[in-house]
Amino acid sequence: MKLEHPLRESSVVVVPNNDGSRSISRINFGKKDFALELENEGAGSGAAAGAAK
């Protein structure tokens, strides 16, 4: 997603899931005018489980 103003530092936006876990919903890149938005597919998604192996 395009940002109007670049952020000074990199950061992430974390949202709570219904089961109490948390998911990253956006990654902001410092000094860049864009961010990466992630779609939440729910807790226990295959990608998260596969990354832990």
RAPE-V676739 format. One record per run of one state. SS is the DSSP state (A for helix, B for strand, O for the rest). FROM is the first residue (numbers start at 1). LEN is the number of residues. Records with the same first field share a line. If there is no record, write none. Layout:
BEGIN
SS->FROM-LEN  FROM-LEN
END
This chain:
BEGIN
O->1-1  3-8  17-5  29-5  38-8  52-2
B->2-1  11-6  22-7  34-4
A->46-6
END
